[in-house]
Amino acid sequence: MLLLFLLLLLLFLLLLPLARLRQQQSLGPRPSWLACLQHRVAWGALWWAAAWQQWRLEQSTLHAGRSQQQALMWCLKGAPGPRCPLRGSTDMSAFRNHLPLTKASQAQEEESGEQLLPPTSKQHLGKASLQATLLGLAALNKAYPEVLAPGGTACLTPTSPWPSPLPWPWRVPSQRSPPGAKDPGALLLEALRSPGLRALEAGTAVELLDIFLGLGANGKELAEALAAGGPGAPLPWRATELQEALEQGPRGLALRLWPKLQVVVTLDAGGQAEALAALGALWCQGLAFFSPAYAASGGVVGLNLWPERAGGLYLLPPGAPLIELLPVQEGGQEEAAATILLAEAQRGKEYELVLTDHASLTRCRLGDVVRVVGAYNQCPAVRFIRRRSQTLSVRGEDIGEDVFSEALGQAVGQWPGAKLLDYGCVESSILDSSGGSAPHYEVFVALRGLRNLSEENRDKLDHCLQEASPCYKSLRFRGSVGPARVHLVGPEAFRALRAALAASPSSPFPPEMPRVLRHQHLAQLLQRRVLS
């Protein structure tokens, strides 16, 4: 089977340049017969590879305990000798006793100004990424079979939502731009030339949100480029369609531009929920969303086998590296608890993910908290709830990312005409903004539909936080914590924030969107762009 896959893949790679050349010679986006042949060959090879990965997944999840023992052996076998006192042993108790849990130190993170990532193995990332891509494609094809037709998909960002991107034959190829072009504007222009698209791709939801915000701001220039023929033949009729679609506002814009669209594909990671909600309520209204995997700390940790189920449901696979589950203590307490393996997870319980690989042999707490909502054979199906690194606490109140996000959503719902696009929080000590008053939260929000915030609207967030957190309410009543201060910024403020984060040498992909800023220079970046 592997030999057949390699032969088919080789034939696909040989046909790729010819199909691209033939496509460039054609005046329209309709694929040539050679491109259709390329698609059939490539999809046949990928189908066999996906079937093999599905069989492996079935076997590993049916015997999750054995699979995790093999993952432990893999970690110990590849670890450096001096750091591996358990070489040859697969006793889980001895493994836990010799290797205590570790986590990135917030003090070190703030001192260095860079994000500390848990150790990961390039070999693991390659295998896990390829598995997530192949199984994700198979699941997407089952749910939306027309999406993977030749020329049915366009990626609007330089990065791909597929963890292991390949030269997919169903994407709309560039007509005249050089291979590997990374300009989002050029990618959007190419997509606009193809009104028959059935799927849009973007690296993450926040990147796609930036694309649609830019489409509204630069619509006139894009229409002029289409009419002038950049790239390719002039399309004055398409330029007119773009202008008319933009005049009707953002709600449902994607379907007006591409009437055959069915699904939007992005890679899920921390901090994407607000962007997904904004896209679903406005530009991508009426479309389904699909993420092939969940990526945390730069690596794939969850597989999405259920495109038809909204809300991000992921399977935790039992292969290497080793994944353990740390039960979340009541009230967010930090007492050490024993980790459990995947087969021991209980429905309805919340756990923090712990990852071990052979590169450094460190049992690292990722900080990502999941809730078990189902099972796939002996492995848990989970939803990612929050990130512990995104907790707000100025007096020990520990307001989690999920609690704050829900409270902010309730507050914005009380602001007439407002739709939340993005937000970020800062503890007042980071900005030295207490001024002798009680410590508090500084909250920066980007909205659509509201250009100014009244004091009454600003106060609603603090009231919602008090309702969501009894501890915060008690501290506010005693005066130990001051009221949250809300600032309105433009969407460009968060684009600048993401650019600053991406410029960091330690920035992973996908870039997890921080909701609580720990570094002063990042907080000041938003502070300088306050509108109201």
Buried (B, 14 or more C-beta within 10 A) or exposed (E): EEEEBEEBBEBBBEBBEBBBEBBEEBEEBEBBEBBBBBBEBBBBBBBBBBBBBBEBBEEBBBBBBBBBBBBBBBBBEBBEEEEBBBEEBBEBEEBBEBBEBBBBEEEEBEEEEBBBBBBBBEBBBEBBBBBBBBBBBBBBBEBBEEBBBBBBBBBBBBBBBBBBBBEBBBBBBBBEBEEEBEEBBBBBBBBBBBBBBBBBBBBBBBBBBBBBBBBBEEBEEBBEBBBEEBBBEEBEEBBEBBBEBBEEEBBBBBBBBBEEBBBBBBBBBBBBBBBBBBBBBBBBBEBBBBBBBBBBBBBBBBBBBBBEEEEBBBBBBBBBBBBBBBBBEEEBEEEEBEBBBBBEBEEEBBBBBBBBBBBBBBBBBBBBBBBBBEBBBBBBBBBBBBBBBBBBBBBEBBBBBBBBBBBBBBBBEEBEEBBBBBBBBBBBEBBEBBEEEBBBBBBBBBBBEBEEBEEEBBBBBBBBBBEBBEBBBBBBEEEBBBBBBBBBBBBBBBBBBBEBBEEEEEBBBBBBBBBBBBBBEBBBBBBEBEEE
